[in-house]
């Protein structure tokens, strides 16, 4: 009985470690994706600022 309980606890601990590793991997992927999105927003902001300084702004607003 004790051996069975010990095996069960060990299995649960291994599952916990596996899920914690998967969670860490998911967090890293989320962080990378968020950085990519922020980079794209930054680029969009740069393009918008550059376009607003141009005299041909009407070309963008009449699309």
C-alpha positions as a printed Julia matrix, in Angstrom:
63×3 Matrix{Float64}:
  0.0    0.0     0.0
  2.79   2.42    0.9
  4.68   1.49   -2.25
  1.57   2.1    -4.35
  1.03   5.49   -2.72
  4.67   6.38   -3.22
  4.46   5.46   -6.91
  1.32   7.52   -7.31
  2.91  10.54   -5.62
  6.0   10.19   -7.8
  3.84  10.03  -10.93
  1.92  13.13   -9.85
  5.16  15.0    -9.17
  6.44  14.08  -12.64
  3.2   15.29  -14.21
  3.43  18.53  -12.25
  6.99  19.1   -13.46
  5.93  18.4   -17.05
  3.02  20.85  -16.85
  5.23  23.5   -15.26
  7.69  23.11  -18.14
  4.85  23.4   -20.67
  3.62  26.53  -18.89
  7.08  28.09  -19.02
  7.33  27.29  -22.74
  3.9   28.83  -23.36
  4.91  31.97  -21.42
  8.07  32.32  -23.51
  6.09  31.93  -26.74
  3.55  34.52  -25.57
  6.34  36.94  -24.69
  7.93  36.5   -28.12
  4.6   36.97  -29.89
  3.82  40.1   -27.85
  7.24  41.53  -28.7
  6.54  40.87  -32.38
  3.19  42.63  -32.15
  4.72  45.6   -30.34
  7.42  45.82  -32.99
  4.78  45.87  -35.71
  2.83  48.61  -33.92
  6.04  50.59  -33.61
  6.65  50.24  -37.34
  3.06  51.29  -38.1
  3.55  54.35  -35.89
  6.75  55.27  -37.72
  5.03  54.97  -41.1
  2.06  57.01  -39.9
  4.33  59.76  -38.54
  6.37  59.84  -41.73
  3.2   59.97  -43.85
  1.7   62.79  -41.79
  4.78  64.9   -42.44
  4.52  64.51  -46.2
  2.7   67.04  -48.32
  1.0   64.24  -50.22
 -1.08  63.25  -47.21
 -4.21  63.52  -49.39
 -3.12  60.39  -51.27
 -3.54  58.4   -48.06
 -6.84  59.97  -46.97
 -8.62  59.64  -50.34
 -8.03  55.92  -50.69
